[in-house]
Amino acid sequence: MISLSDAQNLDSGDPLAHLRGAFCLPAGVVYLNGNSLGLLSAPAEAAIGAMIDQWKAKAGGAWMDPADAWFDYTERVSARLAAFVGAERGEVIATGSTTSNLHQLLATFYQPTPARPAILIDSLAFPSDAHAVQSHLRLHRLEPETHLRKVASRDGATIDEAAIEAMLQAPGVSMAILPAVVYGSGQLIDMPRITRAAKQAGVMLGWDCSHAIGAVPLNFGKLDCDFAFWCHYKYMNAGPGAVAGMYVNQRHLTANPGLAGWFGMDKSRQFLMQHTFEPAAGAGRFQVGSPHLLSLAALRGSLSLFDRSDIASLRSKSLALTEFLFRLIDERLAKHGAQIVTPREPHRRGGHVSIAHENAEQICKAIAAEGIVTDFRRPGIIRITPAAMYSTFEECFRAVEAIDVALQK
Ligand SMILES: Cc1ncc(COP(=O)(O)O)c(C=O)c1O
């Protein structure tokens, strides 16, 4: 049996252990819910504090503050973010929310033709993605019942890449919106394989990277997909409702935004106050209104923590933590009927482990009362997320031990 001291030994050999000290860990809590909301870090808090000080001291003058102007703050944070996701500087912008960015991308790039009217998603897609896609079909007077196609899941938890390929090749598909990591099960989709298949089929492809960014290395330059969008409040730790992000491949950066607004203007022309829209050269053109500065500050602070590590090391620690969870679950929970629905292969899983159990909701509540925070997702999934930046093997051990006790009651 795996013991507490085994977990503690793994923690003492962890080369990233120093990062944990940068986070505000809720007192008396084992927090394994970083794929829902990541924790506040000291650099994020300091960056928000610096912005509040600037607001206090300079008020509106801060927009053009030569020391740290708010006017192009987004572009400066986005340049750092672009490097983090392996994109060119002008291909990434931190703006909007995940869903509003998807709306912008659909408004810009979804151009149905009689031969190709359909949009492809998957049957496990996050509801907001499905809502956004359906609304754009309706804006084009197309019925979602007919023109929204869904790749079915055979097991209710994962999506077969071969099934995605088959649906990409079927006639009539114009665009596909797919998750890099499936939010329920934590399955990591083979992004290069599906990106190649979409290209061959002539389908424009956008990835929802909300559950991937910060957990799985992303390299859009190599991947060469059409676009991607994501949130920053999970593994990026930029806070609740944080400003989101999007990537648009440079080959599409001539497109006029479907939803235009003055912060999408060429910066040197924005204050001419003209009615003619002259878009910024890069993905900055997809901004609509004034930036969410306080959450951009949090993102800037959070990104600085990724400079103190690297995504490859974070990914190896994340895989070690989730592997440890698999072993613990097999040993202690399988006998109570708890079933792991996350793919076991490292290249097929993201940052969280999901277990299915008929009493998942009650179990989550019972362990929460003991200070173990995980996440329940309907119909019967417990998601356990050890975030590589701050979670420990001991916390994984304690969580599984608590579930074991709850299941014995
Ligand atoms: C995979 C995925 N896509 C989209 C969303 C919607 O994000 P937002 O509320 O930031 O628009 C979420 C939210 O958790 C998500 O997990």
The ligand as an SDF file (V2000), in Angstrom:
LIG
                    3D

 16 16  0  0  0  0  0  0  0  0999 V2000
  -13.6500   24.3840  -21.5260 C   0  0  0  0  0  0  0  0  0  0  0  0
  -14.3560   25.6710  -21.2270 C   0  0  0  0  0  0  0  0  0  0  0  0
  -14.7620   26.4420  -22.2420 N   0  0  0  0  0  0  0  0  0  0  0  0
  -15.4070   27.5990  -22.0210 C   0  0  0  0  0  0  0  0  0  0  0  0
  -15.6790   28.0450  -20.7490 C   0  0  0  0  0  0  0  0  0  0  0  0
  -16.4190   29.3350  -20.5510 C   0  0  0  0  0  0  0  0  0  0  0  0
  -15.5990   30.2890  -20.0400 O   0  0  0  0  0  0  0  0  0  0  0  0
  -16.0050   31.7990  -19.6870 P   0  0  0  0  0  0  0  0  0  0  0  0
  -16.9750   31.7200  -18.5690 O   0  0  0  0  0  0  0  0  0  0  0  0
  -14.7180   32.3960  -19.2630 O   0  0  0  0  0  0  0  0  0  0  0  0
  -16.5780   32.4290  -20.8850 O   0  0  0  0  0  0  0  0  0  0  0  0
  -15.2360   27.2740  -19.6500 C   0  0  0  0  0  0  0  0  0  0  0  0
  -15.4820   27.7100  -18.2700 C   0  0  0  0  0  0  0  0  0  0  0  0
  -15.1220   27.0950  -17.3030 O   0  0  0  0  0  0  0  0  0  0  0  0
  -14.5670   26.0420  -19.9110 C   0  0  0  0  0  0  0  0  0  0  0  0
  -14.1630   25.2510  -18.9090 O   0  0  0  0  0  0  0  0  0  0  0  0
  1  2  1  0
  2  3  1  0
  2 15  2  0
  3  4  2  0
  4  5  1  0
  5  6  1  0
  5 12  2  0
  6  7  1  0
  7  8  1  0
  8  9  2  0
  8 10  1  0
  8 11  1  0
 12 13  1  0
 12 15  1  0
 13 14  2  0
 15 16  1  0
M  END
$$$$
